[in-house]
């Protein structure tokens, strides 16, 4: 199994400007849904490409914070 790990130093994460999604706001919800759709497509494309190039198992991505 192929695993991709991303490591972040905690202080870097703390200073990132991460906004809260307001799901009651239709435009905020639409932006969130679009981003989720794009990430899903990206992960599926990477998976398909890796499998076509000879990887035996579907890749997994591990995010460690």
Secondary structure, DSSP 8 states (H G I E B T S, - for coil): --EEEE---HHHHHTS------TTSHHHHHHHHHHHHHHHHHHHHHHHHHHHTT-SS--EEEE--
